[in-house]
Amino acid sequence: MKVLALATYPVEAAATRYRLQQFVAPLAERGIDLTVDSFLDSQLFTRLYQQKGVAVTALKLFAATIRRLFVLAAASRARVVLVQREAMMYGPPLIEWIVARVIKRPMVLDLDDATYVSYTSPTYGSLAKALKWFHKTDDLIRWSSLVSCGNRAIAEYVSARGAKTRIIPTVVDTDIFRPVVRSAGRPVVMGWIGTHSTFPYLRSIFGVLEQLAMTYDFRLKVVGSGQDEVVVANVQVENLPWRLDREVEDFQSIDIGLYPIDATLYSGEWASGKSGFKAIQYMAVGIPYVATAVGASAELGEPGTTHFFASSEDEWYEALEKLISNPELRAAMGAAGRRHVVANYSLPAQADKLATVLRSVAEGS
């Protein structure tokens, strides 16, 4: 059975990599031929959030828009079209409308983020907000035979609009994301791996880290902040750009994962729609973490066993202090997290779910 997946971003984006690309081989084993077609190529994706060269970026986006129309031929030959968030990153849902209403192919919408919530881009501001066409997600929900949702909050939003849903969390291949032996005698490494848009969440706990540094010796590893420099008083900071070939190694190099979410920075509804994926990545490599209990992150793992929750600065300080000062606790919680992910969020189990969804939609059931 041929399935065409339309994504906005190339494989460098986590949504494309973990919601689509990593399922190509498992679905092939289940008799489904999944082809992933992205609106942006890798080069344009790299340029997209850089302030310089905006005119060139705009021209390349226009060319990508024209190229996108040619995907409709492949869509007409597919049994099912799987749309990851949206076929294009801006404008009305023209491609999806043609797929659903003109070509009349069954469509599955995959939502791992609350794309129905409007926000202002930290890079392009109000212009991007106007072009983004946030309300199109409701159209896509209405046109889809089924919506694959990354968490319960998104599923509740979709169900309220009368659409069929199936929750398929974002997971990793635990044969690739796995624990490593940790070197003794070095400072504890607290780490955060994210994007320029989520970096403000990490910044919200800088005050706590500064207080901890007055008593404890640790390093802070920051990956993907989009900042030229990250400064936290009295803390040795390793600030690295995100790189695909180093992704797993970066997670494995951390002793304590940081997962703050400040709902006041963007929107409470947008934050509650986050998939909690970072928690699964931390647990898969066998490290404990401290998180804000918002959205799906509140439902992942076992609080007190695999991780700690914290909301106030005092709670963040207390949780991090426990982990910094107790290597045995870190090892026990990390091992518990690893067992939890393997038992509950394996890639084969999620591939089974996705295969069932695609076959049921193809058969009209």
N, C-alpha and C positions, 0 to 999 in steps of 0.2 A: 504494500500500500504506500503510495507516494504522498508525502506531506511536505508542504512548503512553509517554512517559518520565516516571517518577516520581522526583522529587528531594526531598531533605530541605529544602534551602535555596533561597532565591530567586536571581535572577540576580546579586545583589551578591556571592555566594560564587563563588570561582574554579572550584570543581568543577562547579557548575551552568552557569556562563558558558562554560567552555572544554571541558567534556566533553559538554554537551548543546546549549545555546542557539546557539553559533556554528555548529553543524552543521545547523540548521533549513533555511537557504537552500541550502547545498550538497546536502543530501539531497533537497530538493524538485527540484533540477535532475536528480537521479538517480531520480526517480519515487517518492520516499518522503515521505509526509506525517508529519512528526514534531511532536507536540504535547507541550510540557513543562508538567507540573503539579507545583508545589512545595508541600510540607507547611507551611513557614513563609512568610508574606508578608514584604515588605520591612520593614514597621514592626516586626513581632515579631522579625525577625532582628536589627534594630538594638538592641532592648531586651534581647535574650537574655543577653548577657554583661555587663550592668550589674548591679551589686550592689543598687542601689536599686529599689524597686517590685517585689520578688520575688513578692508576692501577686498583683498585677495580671498579671505575666508568667505565673504558674501558671494563672490563669483563662483567659488567652488561649491558652495551650498546650492546655488542655482543650477549648476551642472548636475549635481547629485539628484536634484528634483526632477530634471528631465530624464535622467537615467532610470529613475524609479518607475516611470511609466512602463518601461520595457519588461518589468517583472510580471506584468499582467498575463503575458503569454505563458509563463511558467505556472502561474496561478490557475489558468484554465485547464492545465493538464494534471493538476493535483487533486487527490480525493478530498483533502482537507487543507485549509489554510490556517496556520497558527500565527497569530499576531502577538508579538511580545511588546506590550504597552501600546505601541502605535507604529504604523508603517513608515511615517516620516515624523521628524521631531518638531515640526511646526505646521501651521496651517490647518485647514479643514480636513476631515478624513476621507479624501477623495478616493484613494486607493482601496480602502476598506469598503467604501460604498459600492464601488464597481465590483469588487469581489463578491459581496453579499447580495447585491441587488441586480447587477447586470450579468456577470458570469455565473452567479448563483452557486457559488461553492460554499459548503458548510464552513463556518469560521469559528475557531476557538480563540478567545482573547486570554492572554496571560498577564495578570497583574501582580507584580511583586512589590509595588509601591502605590501610594495613594495618589495616582496621577490625576484624579478628579479634584484635588485640592489646589487652588491657585496659590502661587508664591512668586516673589520677585527674585529674579536671578541675581546672585552676587557679582556676576561678571558683566551682564548686559542690561541689568536693571529693568525698567518698565517696558522698554521696547520688546525685549524677549517675552515678557509677560503677555503683551498684546498679541505677539505672533504665535505663542504656544498653543492657543486655542484649547484651554483647559476643559471646557465643557464638552469637548468631543468624546471624552471617555464614556459619558452617558449614552451617546449614540452607538459607540462600539459595543457597549454592554447590551443594548437593545438588539443589535444586529447579530450578535453571536449566539450560536447554538448552546454554548457552555462557556463559562469563565473559570479558568484555572487561577486560584488565588493563593498568594504566598502566605497568608495568615488569616486568622478568624475575623479581625476587624475589617479587612477588605471584603471577605466573604459576606459579612453582614450588610455592608453597603450595597454590594451587588445583589444580594437576595432581596433587599428592600425594593429593588427596581424590577423584580419579577423574573430575574434570570436564574438559570441553573448554575450551580457552583460546585467546585471540587477543590479542597485545600491541598496544595502540593507545596510543602516548604522548600526553601532554597537550601540545598545541601552540598556537601563536598564528597569527593571520592576518598574514603578513609584509608585506602591503600596508598594514596599520595600525600594527603594531610595526615601525618602520623607523628607520634612523639619521637624525640631524639634524646640521647644521653646528654645531661647538662653538666657543664664544667663546674667544679667546685672552686671556691676561693676567689671568685670575682664578685663585684657588686651586683645586687639584684637589678634586673632590667624590667622596668615597667614600660609597656608598649601600647601604641595605638596605631592602627592602619585604617586609613579612610580616604576621603576625597576633599577637595577644596571647599565643597559645600557643607560638609559635616565637621570640618575643623573647628568651627566656633563651639561645637559641643565640647571638644577637648579643652579649649581655652577656658571654658566655664569652671574647670576644676584646677586651674593653675594655682590659685590661692592655697588650695589644700596641699598641692605638691610642694609649694614653697615652705609651708609649715613643716611638712614631713622632713624636708631636707635639712632643717635645723637640728634634727636628732638622728636621722638615719642616712646611711650612705647608699645611694641608688643612682641608676642612670635612667633617662627617659628616651625611648626610641619612638620617633614620629615618622610615619611613612605616608606620603600622599597628601600632605597638608596644602600643597600649592604655594607655600610661603618660602621666600628666599632664606629667611632666618626665623627660628623659633627660640625665644628666650624665656626661661623660667628662672627666677632668682635663685642662686645657690645650687642649681641643678645642672649636671652635665647632660646636654641634649644632643642626640644624634638625629639630625633632620635629613631624611632621604626622599627623593622623588620615588613614586611608585613605579615598579617595573615588573612586567609579567614573568620574566625568567627568574625573578628573585622572590616571588610572592610567597611560596611555601616556606622558603628559608627564613624570610622575615618573621613569619608567625612562629616558627620553631625557635627563633633566637630570643623570644620574650619569656620572662618568668611569671609576670602578672599582667593580664590583659585589662585594658581600660575601655569601658563602654558607657560613657556618659551620654545622656540625651536630655537636652534642655528644651522642653516643649514651648517655652516662651520665645525662643529665637526665631522660629518660623511660624508654625501653627500646631496647636495641639492635635488636630485631626491628621495633619500630615505626619507628625511624629508617631502617632498611634498606628499609622499604616506601615511603618517600617517593619521589615521582615525578621529582624533579629539575627541576621545571617552571621554577623561578627561573632556572636555567642557560639554558634555552631563551629565556626573556624577555630576559635580559641579552644573549645572542648576537644575538637578532633586532634589537635596537636598536643593535648594533655597538659594544658596550663589553666590555673584558676583565673577568675576574672571578677571584677566589680562592675556592676551595671546599674543603670537607672531602670526601675520597673515600669517601662512605658511600652505600649504596643505588644508585639510578639515577644520581645525580650522578657516580658513578665511571665511568659508561659513556657519558656525554654529552660532545660536543666532542672536541678533540684536545689533551691536556695539553702545555703548553709552546708551543702554537701559538694556541689560542683562550683559554686560561686557565692558571692554576697551581693545583696541589693543595698543601694545607698541613694538617698535623695538630698539630705542636708549636707552641709560641709562637715559637720561633726560626724555624721554617719560615714562619709567618704574617708575621713581621717581614720576613724576606728577600724574600718574594714581593711584599708590598705596597711595600716600599722600591724594588724594581725598577720597579714600575709608576708610583709617584709621581714618581720622578726621571727617567723616560724617556718623554716624550710620543710620540716616534716608535714606541716599543714598544707603547704603548697603542693607537695608531692601527692598527698592523699586526695586533695580536691581535684588536682589535675587528672589523676588516674580515674577518679569517679566520673569526671566529665567525659573522658575518652570512652569509658564503658557505656555511658548514657547515649552518646552519639552513635556508636556502633549498633546499639540495640534498637534505637528509635528513629534514626535518620540516615539509614543506609541508602546509597545510590540505587542498588537494584530494586529496593522496595518502592522508591519514588518513580523509577522507570516503569515498573508494573502499573502504577497509578496512571501515569501519563499515557501509556499504551492503551489502557482501558478507556480513558477519556477519548482519545483519538479514534479508536475503533467504534465506540458507541456513537460518536458524532457522525462518522462516515456512514454508519448503518441507519442513522436517523432515529436511534433509540434513546 
